[in-house]
Amino acid sequence: MIRRKLATAAGVVLLTAIPVLAAAQELASTTDVAAQPPQTQGPMTIEEVHSGWAITPDFRVTDFDRQTGMLAGAYGGWVYDNTILIGAGGYWMTNGSHDRDLQYGGAVVEWLQHADRALGFSVRGLVGWGTSELPGVTTRVVQPTPKFDRDNRRLPSGPPTTTAVAVIFHDDFFVFEPQASALIRLTSLMRINVGVGYRLTDGSHGLDDRLHGVSGSVGLQIGGVSSR
């Protein structure tokens, strides 16, 4: 009998405590929300991303084999957010000859700054392959002409001699050409590109020092970058 009364009393206490605890929890939550300072959001800024294709025909004057070489060509690609160009380019010599010529091309990456303003600048690099023709001289061993007596017996001959022979070296090479440029805006989609770079080569079988050289260029960049 006593156990039943204790169980009944515990059940009443439990049923009474549940709504009290729920009310207390709700009151605490309301108090926490009221105590928190009001949340404020700053203004949202939406800025349009400008991207598009660009191409730059340009002309270069370069040191090639210790002579002045003229190169014509172009580079172009996709410009993302007026900042990064990823594409390709190529150049060939316009004042070359049958024994002195140069062509090269490859992938191009360019970093542009303030290209949408009146004056900006860029840094780019070309990595690829090229071919060249250069004049040279090599030596050739000449064996003496055999001589025979009346009985058709071979007579002793002198030692072989060497002689210089003019040749043309045809070679393929790896090229890396970094360049820094100033950008002068003409219109929202056209800029003059004036730059200075240096051509580095490797793998040309001892002719790299004749292929290296400083170059200056001027080009017209069309598209890719637009004024904000």
C-alpha atoms as a printed R data frame, in Angstrom:
    type eleno elety resid chain resno       x      y        z
1   ATOM     1    CA   MET     A     1   0.000  0.000    0.000
2   ATOM     2    CA   ILE     A     2   2.765  2.364    0.882
3   ATOM     3    CA   ARG     A     3   4.576  1.553   -2.392
4   ATOM     4    CA   ARG     A     4   1.460  2.426   -4.390
5   ATOM     5    CA   LYS     A     5   1.142  5.769   -2.609
6   ATOM     6    CA   LEU     A     6   4.814  6.558   -3.245
7   ATOM     7    CA   ALA     A     7   4.463  5.649   -6.948
8   ATOM     8    CA   THR     A     8   1.337  7.772   -7.244
9   ATOM     9    CA   ALA     A     9   3.029 10.717   -5.548
10  ATOM    10    CA   ALA     A    10   6.093 10.426   -7.798
11  ATOM    11    CA   GLY     A    11   3.852 10.378  -10.886
12  ATOM    12    CA   VAL     A    12   2.040 13.513   -9.771
13  ATOM    13    CA   VAL     A    13   5.332 15.280   -9.090
14  ATOM    14    CA   LEU     A    14   6.664 14.254  -12.516
15  ATOM    15    CA   LEU     A    15   3.524 15.388  -14.337
16  ATOM    16    CA   THR     A    16   3.661 18.691  -12.502
17  ATOM    17    CA   ALA     A    17   7.387 19.246  -13.175
18  ATOM    18    CA   ILE     A    18   7.228 18.686  -16.942
19  ATOM    19    CA   PRO     A    19   5.153 21.821  -17.802
20  ATOM    20    CA   VAL     A    20   7.131 23.845  -15.261
21  ATOM    21    CA   LEU     A    21  10.447 22.841  -16.855
22  ATOM    22    CA   ALA     A    22   9.095 23.517  -20.345
23  ATOM    23    CA   ALA     A    23   7.923 26.978  -19.317
24  ATOM    24    CA   ALA     A    24  11.279 27.720  -17.704
25  ATOM    25    CA   GLN     A    25  13.156 26.646  -20.833
26  ATOM    26    CA   GLU     A    26  10.946 28.817  -23.028
27  ATOM    27    CA   LEU     A    27  11.458 31.767  -20.707
28  ATOM    28    CA   ALA     A    28  15.238 31.259  -20.793
29  ATOM    29    CA   SER     A    29  15.259 31.136  -24.593
30  ATOM    30    CA   THR     A    30  13.213 34.318  -24.776
31  ATOM    31    CA   THR     A    31  15.591 36.013  -22.345
32  ATOM    32    CA   ASP     A    32  18.670 34.959  -24.400
33  ATOM    33    CA   VAL     A    33  17.162 36.297  -27.616
34  ATOM    34    CA   ALA     A    34  16.226 39.556  -25.928
35  ATOM    35    CA   ALA     A    35  19.730 39.893  -24.490
36  ATOM    36    CA   GLN     A    36  21.447 39.507  -27.872
37  ATOM    37    CA   PRO     A    37  22.121 42.762  -29.738
38  ATOM    38    CA   PRO     A    38  20.257 43.196  -33.008
39  ATOM    39    CA   GLN     A    39  22.151 41.787  -36.029
40  ATOM    40    CA   THR     A    40  22.902 44.229  -38.805
41  ATOM    41    CA   GLN     A    41  24.240 43.423  -42.289
42  ATOM    42    CA   GLY     A    42  26.520 45.667  -44.285
43  ATOM    43    CA   PRO     A    43  25.723 46.699  -47.830
44  ATOM    44    CA   MET     A    44  26.249 44.002  -50.478
45  ATOM    45    CA   THR     A    45  28.526 44.937  -53.376
46  ATOM    46    CA   ILE     A    46  28.076 43.181  -56.706
47  ATOM    47    CA   GLU     A    47  30.897 43.632  -59.221
48  ATOM    48    CA   GLU     A    48  30.741 42.348  -62.778
49  ATOM    49    CA   VAL     A    49  33.566 40.089  -63.986
50  ATOM    50    CA   HIS     A    50  34.945 41.146  -67.383
51  ATOM    51    CA   SER     A    51  36.332 38.288  -69.466
52  ATOM    52    CA   GLY     A    52  36.797 37.637  -73.170
53  ATOM    53    CA   TRP     A    53  39.132 36.835  -76.048
54  ATOM    54    CA   ALA     A    54  42.082 39.060  -76.920
55  ATOM    55    CA   ILE     A    55  44.683 39.082  -79.689
56  ATOM    56    CA   THR     A    56  47.827 41.178  -80.018
57  ATOM    57    CA   PRO     A    57  49.641 41.400  -83.363
58  ATOM    58    CA   ASP     A    58  53.113 42.760  -82.637
59  ATOM    59    CA   PHE     A    59  56.486 43.487  -84.191
60  ATOM    60    CA   ARG     A    60  59.838 42.793  -82.548
61  ATOM    61    CA   VAL     A    61  63.394 44.020  -82.966
62  ATOM    62    CA   THR     A    62  65.819 41.531  -81.445
63  ATOM    63    CA   ASP     A    63  69.456 40.585  -81.106
64  ATOM    64    CA   PHE     A    64  69.931 37.405  -83.136
65  ATOM    65    CA   ASP     A    65  73.395 35.957  -83.694
66  ATOM    66    CA   ARG     A    66  74.910 39.375  -82.822
67  ATOM    67    CA   GLN     A    67  72.890 41.004  -85.581
68  ATOM    68    CA   THR     A    68  69.591 42.895  -85.651
69  ATOM    69    CA   GLY     A    69  66.659 40.646  -86.422
70  ATOM    70    CA   MET     A    70  63.093 41.705  -87.262
71  ATOM    71    CA   LEU     A    71  60.272 39.455  -86.061
72  ATOM    72    CA   ALA     A    72  56.555 39.602  -86.822
73  ATOM    73    CA   GLY     A    73  53.897 37.612  -85.046
74  ATOM    74    CA   ALA     A    74  51.043 37.662  -82.594
75  ATOM    75    CA   TYR     A    75  49.790 36.181  -79.357
76  ATOM    76    CA   GLY     A    76  46.300 35.844  -77.973
77  ATOM    77    CA   GLY     A    77  44.008 33.960  -75.655
78  ATOM    78    CA   TRP     A    78  41.262 34.211  -73.062
79  ATOM    79    CA   VAL     A    79  41.462 37.075  -70.559
80  ATOM    80    CA   TYR     A    80  39.778 36.405  -67.211
81  ATOM    81    CA   ASP     A    81  38.587 39.365  -65.104
82  ATOM    82    CA   ASN     A    82  40.873 41.869  -66.899
83  ATOM    83    CA   THR     A    83  43.797 40.181  -65.106
84  ATOM    84    CA   ILE     A    84  45.049 36.859  -66.530
85  ATOM    85    CA   LEU     A    85  45.524 35.915  -70.183
86  ATOM    86    CA   ILE     A    86  46.099 32.273  -71.072
87  ATOM    87    CA   GLY     A    87  46.767 31.444  -74.715
88  ATOM    88    CA   ALA     A    88  49.499 30.977  -77.304
89  ATOM    89    CA   GLY     A    89  51.722 32.954  -79.678
90  ATOM    90    CA   GLY     A    90  54.271 32.645  -82.451
91  ATOM    91    CA   TYR     A    91  56.919 34.696  -84.273
92  ATOM    92    CA   TRP     A    92  59.006 34.460  -87.438
93  ATOM    93    CA   MET     A    93  61.872 36.494  -88.838
94  ATOM    94    CA   THR     A    94  61.022 38.945  -91.616
95  ATOM    95    CA   ASN     A    95  64.593 39.801  -92.614
96  ATOM    96    CA   GLY     A    96  65.891 36.230  -92.648
97  ATOM    97    CA   SER     A    97  67.799 34.511  -95.430
98  ATOM    98    CA   HIS     A    98  68.487 30.964  -96.556
99  ATOM    99    CA   ASP     A    99  71.324 30.649  -94.033
100 ATOM   100    CA   ARG     A   100  70.041 32.872  -91.192
101 ATOM   101    CA   ASP     A   101  66.460 32.430  -89.983
102 ATOM   102    CA   LEU     A   102  64.406 32.056  -86.798
103 ATOM   103    CA   GLN     A   103  60.880 30.917  -85.879
104 ATOM   104    CA   TYR     A   104  59.428 30.030  -82.483
105 ATOM   105    CA   GLY     A   105  56.138 29.804  -80.630
106 ATOM   106    CA   GLY     A   106  54.369 28.257  -77.673
107 ATOM   107    CA   ALA     A   107  52.043 28.774  -74.731
108 ATOM   108    CA   VAL     A   108  51.626 32.288  -73.320
109 ATOM   109    CA   VAL     A   109  50.553 33.414  -69.844
110 ATOM   110    CA   GLU     A   110  50.185 37.141  -69.137
111 ATOM   111    CA   TRP     A   111  49.381 38.973  -65.892
112 ATOM   112    CA   LEU     A   112  47.744 42.357  -66.490
113 ATOM   113    CA   GLN     A   113  47.331 45.221  -64.044
114 ATOM   114    CA   HIS     A   114  45.227 48.377  -64.581
115 ATOM   115    CA   ALA     A   115  44.636 47.281  -68.163
116 ATOM   116    CA   ASP     A   116  41.209 48.939  -68.070
117 ATOM   117    CA   ARG     A   117  42.759 52.338  -67.229
118 ATOM   118    CA   ALA     A   118  44.591 54.917  -69.305
119 ATOM   119    CA   LEU     A   119  47.975 53.424  -68.380
120 ATOM   120    CA   GLY     A   120  48.648 49.902  -67.179
121 ATOM   121    CA   PHE     A   121  51.341 47.246  -67.326
122 ATOM   122    CA   SER     A   122  51.713 43.516  -67.842
123 ATOM   123    CA   VAL     A   123  54.223 40.703  -67.340
124 ATOM   124    CA   ARG     A   124  54.080 37.674  -69.600
125 ATOM   125    CA   GLY     A   125  56.047 34.620  -70.545
126 ATOM   126    CA   LEU     A   126  56.177 32.402  -73.632
127 ATOM   127    CA   VAL     A   127  57.284 28.761  -73.309
128 ATOM   128    CA   GLY     A   128  57.615 26.556  -76.371
129 ATOM   129    CA   TRP     A   129  59.799 25.384  -79.250
130 ATOM   130    CA   GLY     A   130  61.569 26.956  -82.199
131 ATOM   131    CA   THR     A   131  63.744 26.304  -85.227
132 ATOM   132    CA   SER     A   132  66.733 28.204  -86.555
133 ATOM   133    CA   GLU     A   133  69.175 28.332  -89.441
134 ATOM   134    CA   LEU     A   134  72.644 29.741  -88.788
135 ATOM   135    CA   PRO     A   135  75.766 29.892  -90.926
136 ATOM   136    CA   GLY     A   136  78.880 28.175  -89.647
137 ATOM   137    CA   VAL     A   137  82.149 26.527  -90.477
138 ATOM   138    CA   THR     A   138  83.161 22.947  -89.844
139 ATOM   139    CA   THR     A   139  86.292 20.973  -90.625
140 ATOM   140    CA   ARG     A   140  86.494 18.053  -92.986
141 ATOM   141    CA   VAL     A   141  89.246 15.460  -93.146
142 ATOM   142    CA   VAL     A   142  90.562 14.975  -96.695
143 ATOM   143    CA   GLN     A   143  92.396 11.808  -97.503
144 ATOM   144    CA   PRO     A   144  95.275 12.133  -99.989
145 ATOM   145    CA   THR     A   145  94.635 10.977 -103.525
146 ATOM   146    CA   PRO     A   146  96.206  7.526 -104.014
147 ATOM   147    CA   LYS     A   147  99.036  7.274 -106.558
148 ATOM   148    CA   PHE     A   148 100.344  4.184 -108.383
149 ATOM   149    CA   ASP     A   149 103.527  3.359 -110.259
150 ATOM   150    CA   ARG     A   150 103.766  1.786 -113.745
151 ATOM   151    CA   ASP     A   151 103.277 -1.660 -112.282
152 ATOM   152    CA   ASN     A   152 100.069 -0.491 -110.619
153 ATOM   153    CA   ARG     A   153 101.599 -0.645 -107.198
154 ATOM   154    CA   ARG     A   154 100.340  1.952 -104.737
155 ATOM   155    CA   LEU     A   155 102.881  4.509 -103.760
156 ATOM   156    CA   PRO     A   156 103.225  5.868 -100.222
157 ATOM   157    CA   SER     A   157 100.991  8.909  -99.659
158 ATOM   158    CA   GLY     A   158 101.136 11.742  -97.217
159 ATOM   159    CA   PRO     A   159  98.989 12.144  -94.093
160 ATOM   160    CA   PRO     A   160  95.340 13.289  -94.374
161 ATOM   161    CA   THR     A   161  94.675 17.002  -94.265
162 ATOM   162    CA   THR     A   162  91.813 19.048  -92.789
163 ATOM   163    CA   THR     A   163  89.968 21.820  -94.563
164 ATOM   164    CA   ALA     A   164  87.329 24.334  -93.484
165 ATOM   165    CA   VAL     A   165  83.880 23.941  -95.027
166 ATOM   166    CA   ALA     A   166  81.031 26.457  -94.881
167 ATOM   167    CA   VAL     A   167  77.769 24.875  -93.639
168 ATOM   168    CA   ILE     A   168  74.301 25.846  -92.432
169 ATOM   169    CA   PHE     A   169  73.229 24.605  -89.011
170 ATOM   170    CA   HIS     A   170  69.543 23.636  -88.857
171 ATOM   171    CA   ASP     A   171  68.455 23.177  -85.264
172 ATOM   172    CA   ASP     A   172  65.409 22.822  -83.016
173 ATOM   173    CA   PHE     A   173  65.424 24.285  -79.529
174 ATOM   174    CA   PHE     A   174  63.398 24.943  -76.378
175 ATOM   175    CA   VAL     A   175  62.566 28.623  -75.798
176 ATOM   176    CA   PHE     A   176  61.466 30.670  -72.795
177 ATOM   177    CA   GLU     A   177  60.862 34.392  -73.291
178 ATOM   178    CA   PRO     A   178  59.748 36.601  -70.365
179 ATOM   179    CA   GLN     A   179  58.640 40.168  -71.097
180 ATOM   180    CA   ALA     A   180  57.401 43.274  -69.275
181 ATOM   181    CA   SER     A   181  55.131 45.716  -71.108
182 ATOM   182    CA   ALA     A   182  53.403 49.073  -70.694
183 ATOM   183    CA   LEU     A   183  49.742 49.234  -71.785
184 ATOM   184    CA   ILE     A   184  48.398 52.491  -73.227
185 ATOM   185    CA   ARG     A   185  44.621 52.547  -73.679
186 ATOM   186    CA   LEU     A   186  43.247 53.854  -76.963
187 ATOM   187    CA   THR     A   187  39.625 52.745  -76.540
188 ATOM   188    CA   SER     A   188  37.784 50.447  -74.128
189 ATOM   189    CA   LEU     A   189  38.847 47.420  -76.234
190 ATOM   190    CA   MET     A   190  42.169 48.536  -77.771
191 ATOM   191    CA   ARG     A   191  45.567 49.170  -76.192
192 ATOM   192    CA   ILE     A   192  49.100 49.781  -77.414
193 ATOM   193    CA   ASN     A   193  51.495 47.237  -75.923
194 ATOM   194    CA   VAL     A   194  55.155 48.350  -75.692
195 ATOM   195    CA   GLY     A   195  57.559 45.925  -74.042
196 ATOM   196    CA   VAL     A   196  61.059 44.589  -73.482
197 ATOM   197    CA   GLY     A   197  61.910 40.906  -73.174
198 ATOM   198    CA   TYR     A   198  64.740 38.406  -73.340
199 ATOM   199    CA   ARG     A   199  64.817 35.172  -75.343
200 ATOM   200    CA   LEU     A   200  66.402 32.147  -73.642
201 ATOM   201    CA   THR     A   201  66.991 28.868  -75.474
202 ATOM   202    CA   ASP     A   202  68.259 25.397  -74.656
203 ATOM   203    CA   GLY     A   203  69.033 22.215  -76.568
204 ATOM   204    CA   SER     A   204  70.436 23.769  -79.723
205 ATOM   205    CA   HIS     A   205  73.710 21.792  -79.707
206 ATOM   206    CA   GLY     A   206  76.133 24.547  -78.768
207 ATOM   207    CA   LEU     A   207  74.354 27.399  -80.566
208 ATOM   208    CA   ASP     A   208  72.382 28.788  -77.609
209 ATOM   209    CA   ASP     A   209  74.671 31.784  -77.152
210 ATOM   210    CA   ARG     A   210  73.909 32.803  -80.751
211 ATOM   211    CA   LEU     A   211  70.137 32.419  -80.241
212 ATOM   212    CA   HIS     A   212  69.810 34.284  -76.945
213 ATOM   213    CA   GLY     A   213  68.928 37.949  -77.226
214 ATOM   214    CA   VAL     A   214  67.121 41.016  -75.941
215 ATOM   215    CA   SER     A   215  64.013 42.066  -77.834
216 ATOM   216    CA   GLY     A   216  61.829 45.157  -77.906
217 ATOM   217    CA   SER     A   217  58.275 44.985  -79.189
218 ATOM   218    CA   VAL     A   218  55.282 47.130  -80.025
219 ATOM   219    CA   GLY     A   219  51.810 45.680  -80.588
220 ATOM   220    CA   LEU     A   220  48.108 46.457  -80.650
221 ATOM   221    CA   GLN     A   221  46.027 44.481  -78.158
222 ATOM   222    CA   ILE     A   222  42.433 44.065  -79.292
223 ATOM   223    CA   GLY     A   223  39.648 42.821  -77.007
224 ATOM   224    CA   GLY     A   224  39.828 40.942  -73.765
225 ATOM   225    CA   VAL     A   225  39.798 43.931  -71.408
226 ATOM   226    CA   SER     A   226  37.011 46.477  -71.069
227 ATOM   227    CA   SER     A   227  36.623 49.553  -68.883
228 ATOM   228    CA   ARG     A   228  34.599 49.061  -65.729
